[in-house]
Amino acid sequence: MGYADVNGLRLWYEVHGNGRPLVLLHGGYGAVEMFAPVLPALTARRQVIAVDLQGHGRTADVDRPLRYESLADDVAALLRHLDLPEADVLGYSLGGGVALRTAIQHPGLVRRLVLVSTPCRRQGWYPEVLAAMAAQDERVGEQMRGTPPHELYARIAPRPEDWPRLWARTGELLRREYDWSAEVAALATPTLLVYADADAIPVTHMAHFYGLLGGGHRDAGWDGTDRPASRLAVLPGLTHYDIVASPALPAAVLPFLTHEVRAPQ
């Protein structure tokens, strides 16, 4: 574990386990510790590279706006720094947006993509979630002092006083409109979409996203010949906020990372 100097940023990463590399990208206001409950299951089968994104966890902020696109370039630069020609990438929530942009912008580096509780356009969130995102600023960050995410940040961040700044900059990111539907439809990377059945994203958007990836258009056939390369998992009894800690997550992810993808007919 340590820092990689990439794109003017000292990016914190940790490596756990052995095998084919799997990059983990945390959600907003989080850090690599967000994956602690599922890390043992993942590292039993894979080499896990967990990253603290710009301004989060142990990675100090720099004079650069938070953008999904630049965060994705950081992930790609880290893979090149580690001399990895390709890796599987799993992102959760905000980290899912970064993972998706990594696959879009650097398709040769991403072997398989896992997006957990992630929409492909900003309007894919429920309206009340969008309203909460729009309200995130320094004032809300101050109100979040004493919560578990703040306690973790205060313990590990190079500049704990940047906590309100992180909320302001993340809020500015979350208020920006985006729609990556056309780029998703052109994506060749086999992708697994994972959602909770009570997620912050409507089931209708889950189906739309899966459809863009080639899923849900036809029966797979008795032998699975017409199965799409991408997959969809909706995990029962979970929400957007606890899915990342559930043992159901690695149980859904690991088979996808190892199954053979059929060539298009």
N, C-alpha and C positions, 0 to 999 in steps of 0.2 A: 504494500500500500504506500501511497505517496502522491506527489504532484507531478503533473505533466505540463510543461510550458507550451501551450497551443493558442494561437490566434490572440496573443497578448494577454492571455489568461493563465493563472496557475490553477489547473483543473485537478481536483482531488478524485482519486479512484482507488478502489480496493480490488484485489484478486483473491478469489476463494475457490478451492476445489481444483479438479483436473478434468480434461476432456475438451470437447468442442466448445469454443467460447460463446458465452451468452451475456450480452450487455444489459444491465438493468438501469432504467431511468425512472426516478421517483416522481411523485406528484408535487403540486405547488406547496411551498412553505415547508417541504420535507427534506430528507437527506437519505443516504443509503440505509440508515436504520429502519426506514419504512418497510423494507423487505425482510427484516430480521425474522419474523414468524415463519416465512416460507423458505428462507435461505438454506436450512439443512436439507430439505427435500430437493432443492435445485442443485446444490453442490454435490449431492450424492451421485449425480449423473452428468454434471456439466462443470466447466470452468466458468465461474461467474465473475464478471467485471462490473462492479457497481460504481456509479458515478454520482458526485455531487455537482449539479448544474450551476451555472453562473449565479452568484449571489446567494446560493443555498448551502447549508451545511458548512463544510470546511473550505469551500471555494469562495473566496472573497469576490465582491462585486468589482467591476471595472467601469470605466467611463464609456459605456456602450449600452444602448437600450436592450431590454430583454425582447428577443424576437425568436419565434420558433425556428426560423431559417438559420440564424446565427448560432443558436444552441445546437442545431443539427450539424452545422459545420464543425463545431467543437467536438462532437462525438466522432465524426469522421476523422478529424485530425488526431484524436486520441488513438483510434484504431491504427492509423499509420505510424504514430509514435511507438506503438507496441509491436510494430511489424506484423500486424494481422491482415492478411489479404481479404478476409471476410469474417463475419460473425453473425450470429442470430441476435436480434435486438428486441427487448421487451420494454414497453413503456406504459406507465399508469397515469391516467388523467392528463395533467399538463405534460408529464414525461411521455405520454402516448402521442401527443402532438409533435413532440421533438422526435420521437422514434419514426413517426410517419414521414416527417420532412426529411429525415436521414435517408430513408428508403427512396423517397422521390428524388432527392438531390444527389445521392451517392448510391445508385442502385447496385453497382458492382461490389459494394462493401457489405451489403445486407443479404444474407442467405435466406433467412426466414424472419418474418416480422410478427410480433405479438402485440396487439393493442388492447389494453385493459381499460374499460370505462372511458372510451375516447370517441368523440364524434369526428366526422370529416369536414364539417362546416360549423361555424359558430352558432348558427341557429339550430343546431342539433341538440342543444341543451334545453331543458324545460325553461319556460319563461321566468319562473321564480328563481331558478339558478342563475340565469343571465342577469336578473336584477341584483342578486347578491354579488355577482362578479363586478358589476358596474359600480357598486358602492365601495369596493375595496380600495383603501387609501391609508395614509399614515395614521389617521384617527382610529380606524378599525384595528390597525396593527397595535396601537397602544392598548386598545381594549382587550386584545388577545394575550397580553402579558400574563404570565402565570399558567397558561395552558400547556399541555404536553409538547406541542410543536415549539412554543417559545422556550420552554425549559431546555429542550434539546439544543436549539439554536444558541441559547446563552452559554451552554456548556462547550460547544464544539466550534462555533464560528470564530474566524480570526478577528472579526470586529463585531462583538455582540451588540454594540450600539447601532448597528445598521438594520436592526429588526424593523423599525417603521419604514425605512427606505425600501426594504424588500417588499413590503406590502404596497407601497406607492408604485413601485416599478412593475410589480406583478399585476396590479390592478390596471395599469396602463396597457399592458400586454393583453389582458383578458377583455378589455373593452374594444379592441381592434377587430373589425369584421374580417372574416376569411371564409373561403369556400374552395376546398381542394378536390371537389368532386371529379372534375375533368382529369386531374392528375392521378387520382385514385383509379379511375376507369382504365387508365393506360399503364397502371403498375403491373409489372410481371412477377414481382416477389410474392411467393406463397405467404398468405397472411391469415392469422387467426385473430378473430374479434372475440373478446371475452367481456361479458357484461353481467351485472347482477340483475335479478328479475325485478328488483325495486331500485334501479339505478337512477342517476340524475339525468339520464338520457332516455327519451321515449322509445318503446319497442318499435314504433314505426320507423324511427331513424336507424335503429340497429338493422332492420330489414333492408332499408334503403342502402346503407353502407355495404352490407353483404351483397346486395344486388349489383352494385358498382364493381365489386370484385369478381363477378361471374357466378355468384351463388343464388340459389332460390329461383332459377329460371326453368328448371326441368327436373324430372325424376332422374336419379342417378343410374337406374337400370339394375337388374337383379345381380349383376357382377360388379357394380360400381364404376363401370366404364365411363359414365358421364358425370362422375363426381368432380366438382371444381377443385382446383388446387388450393383454394382458400377455404377456411372453415369458420363456423359461428358457434359459440358456446354461451348459453344463458344459464347462469348458476343460480339455483333456487335458494331462497331464504337469506339473501344477502342484499346489501345496499352499496352505493358508490363509496361509502366511507369505511366499510369493513371487508370488501372483497379482496383487497391486497394482502390481508392477514389470514385469509381462509385457506385451509389445506385443500379445498376444492380447486384453488387456482393452479398449483403445480400439477395436480392430478389431471387437469385439462390441458395444460401447456406442454408437459413433457412428451406425451404421445404425438402431439402435432410436430414437435421438433425432430422426431425420429422417424416418422412414417415416410414411406416412399411416395414421391409425387409422380403421377403418371404424366407422360408426355401428351400434349394436346393431340386429339384425333384429327 
